[in-house]
């Protein structure tokens, strides 16, 4: 069984920590950039997890738009909100770590975290329907 969803949840925890007032009281740009990276990684890993669970191969990519398109071809839908932001969030994978002129604000990261949580809910619901099991109790 894939560990990607567990890893995605760890990335979200890191993103939340990096934007928290305890760790980042002054909204330090470097920490905020790293939070954006981890939020992107969480969404990417969740999409790849669902792709794997549907028995579909995916290419090694950070392109959320492409991963979403692959899932939609299989009948799995993501929110319009995530589809609309996928291109922008995909850029966080490299830009947040390497570009000096990269800028993402805390509210955008919080929004990405909310989109991850919504995506995770859809994944767990799909898993439950597919297996007939309560995915939370496993």
WOSULZI-V635225 format. One record per backbone hydrogen bond with DSSP energy under -1.0 kcal/mol. CO is the residue of the C=O (numbers start at 1). NH is the residue of the N-H. E is the energy in kcal/mol with one decimal. If there is no record, write none. Layout:
co = [CO;CO]
nh = [NH;NH]
e = [E;E]
//
This chain:
co = [3;4;5;6;7;8;9;10;11;12;13;14;15;20;24;28;29;30;31;32;33;34;35;36;37;38;39;40;41;42;43;44;45;46;47;48;49;50;51;52;63;64;65;66;67;68;69;71;72;79;80;81;82;85;86;87;89;90;91;94;94;95;99;105;106;107;108;109;110;111;112;113;114;115;116;117;118;119;120;121;122;123;124;125;126;127;128;134]
nh = [7;8;9;10;11;12;13;14;15;16;17;18;19;24;27;32;33;34;35;36;37;38;39;40;41;42;43;44;45;46;47;48;49;50;51;52;53;54;56;55;67;68;69;70;71;72;73;76;75;83;84;85;86;89;90;91;92;93;95;97;98;99;102;109;110;111;112;113;114;115;116;117;118;119;120;121;122;123;124;125;126;127;128;129;130;131;132;137]
e = [-2.6;-2.4;-2.2;-1.7;-2.2;-2.1;-2.1;-2.1;-2.5;-2.7;-2.2;-2.6;-1.1;-3.2;-1.4;-2.5;-2.7;-1.8;-2.1;-2.1;-2.0;-2.2;-2.3;-2.5;-2.6;-2.1;-2.0;-2.7;-2.8;-2.3;-2.4;-2.5;-2.6;-2.4;-2.2;-2.6;-2.7;-1.3;-2.3;-2.0;-1.8;-2.7;-2.2;-2.2;-2.1;-2.8;-1.8;-2.2;-1.4;-2.4;-2.6;-1.4;-1.4;-2.8;-2.3;-1.1;-1.3;-1.3;-2.2;-1.2;-2.0;-1.8;-1.2;-1.5;-2.7;-2.0;-2.1;-2.5;-2.2;-2.4;-2.4;-2.4;-2.2;-2.5;-3.2;-2.0;-1.9;-2.5;-2.8;-2.4;-2.6;-2.6;-2.3;-2.4;-2.7;-2.4;-2.0;-1.4]
//
